[in-house]
Amino acid sequence: MGGNEQVRNFKTEYQAFLQKYPYKTVEVNGISVRYQRGGKEGTPVLLFFHGLEMQEMWMAYAQYFSREYGFLIYEYPHHTVILEEQMDFASELLKELAIKEVILIGGSDGGIHAQMFAKKFPEVVLGMSLVTTLTLDSDYVRNLKKERVTEPVFVLLFKLIPAKMEMKLLLKKCQGFLDCEASEAQEYGRTFYETVASDLHYKERFIHSYESVYMLKDCPVFEKKDFAYLQGKIQILIPEKDIFEKEDQERLTALFEGLQAEVLAVPGGHVGFIVQAEDYIEKMKKFLEKIAVQTEN
C-alpha cells in the first residue's frame, strides 16, 4: 500500500458524522427516543430500518443522500418486542416530527420492519428499498419456533454476561459476516463492529434485538396485495454471498412478483452494503430518482 493511501476507519468517519448530525431526543407517547435527522428540507424523507439495532450502519447512505432527500435514523425504543407495535411507534414518531412522506430503506432484519411499515401505513410510503434481507415467509423465521426453549436461556445469559465480554463474543461472531470480503473491506468492517460495540449501552440494544427477532415467529406472512400500491416502486438488492439461504431470497422476490419490483445482484456478503456502500448507493440512487419521477407524475 502506497504511503499516500489512507486506511478507512469507521470510527473516525462516524465521529465526523455525529458532529454534523448529533443525536436529538424526542418524547413520543411518553417514550423517549434518540434520533438523527438531516438532509434537504421539503423533500421525501428516507426512513432507515436496521438489523441488530445497529443504526450506525446507515451513515454512508445518510451522508450521500442528504444532498437530495431528507433522512431519519432512530434508535428503536425498548418498550415492546412486537414488530407491529414497533412500527406503530415509528408512525407516531413521524407525526411528532411532522414528516408526511417517506421512502423506506431496510437492511437485514430491518428489511422485515420496512415491509411491516409499508403494509400498515401505505398513506405515507412512496417507495421501498430492501437490502440483504428476507420476508416473513422464510425458513429463517420458521426456524425461530424451534428456539422456544433456548431463547429465554440465551436472553438470561446475555443479561448476566458483562457487557465487555458479550461484545467480544459478538465481534468474534460478526467476523464470519466479513470473511467473503476483500482484506481492506474486512478491516473496515471490523472497525464498524468495534465502533458499535464500544458503546457499552449496546448490550441493551443487542438483547432487545435478539428478543424482537425471536418474536417474528408470531407474525402472519405478508401477502402480495399488501404492497400492490407500490407497483413499480420496490427495489430488492441481493448480495452474492449473503448469510440468508437462496430459497429465502427467492421467497422474498416471489412476494413482489408482478409488482414490477427491481431485483438486482450486489457484491459482497451480508454486510457488503456497509463495507462496499458505494456500489449499493449507486443502484439505490437510480431507484430513488425513478421514484421521484413517478411521484411527480
HELIX and SHEET records of a PDB file:
HELIX    1   1 PHE A   10  LYS A   20  1                                  11    
HELIX    2   2 GLN A   55  TRP A   58  5                                   4    
HELIX    3   3 MET A   59  PHE A   65  1                                   7    
HELIX    4   4 LEU A   83  GLU A   96  1                                  14    
HELIX    5   5 GLY A  110  LYS A  120  1                                  11    
HELIX    6   6 PRO A  122  VAL A  124  5                                   3    
HELIX    7   7 ASP A  139  ARG A  142  1                                   4    
HELIX    8   8 ASN A  143  GLU A  147  5                                   5    
HELIX    9   9 THR A  150  LEU A  160  1                                  11    
HELIX   10  10 ALA A  163  LEU A  178  1                                  16    
HELIX   11  11 SER A  183  ALA A  197  1                                  15    
HELIX   12  12 TYR A  202  TYR A  214  1                                  13    
HELIX   13  13 MET A  215  ASP A  218  5                                   4    
HELIX   14  14 LYS A  224  LEU A  230  5                                   7    
HELIX   15  15 LYS A  246  LEU A  255  1                                  10    
HELIX   16  16 GLY A  272  VAL A  275  1                                   4    
HELIX   17  17 ALA A  277  GLU A  296  1                                  20    
SHEET    1   A 8 LYS A  24  VAL A  28  0                                        
SHEET    2   A 8 ILE A  31  GLY A  39 -1                                        
SHEET    3   A 8 GLY A  70  TYR A  74 -1                                        
SHEET    4   A 8 VAL A  45  PHE A  49  1                                        
SHEET    5   A 8 VAL A 102  GLY A 107  1                                        
SHEET    6   A 8 VAL A 125  VAL A 131  1                                        
SHEET    7   A 8 ILE A 234  LYS A 241  1                                        
SHEET    8   A 8 GLU A 262  GLY A 269  1                                        
END                                                                             
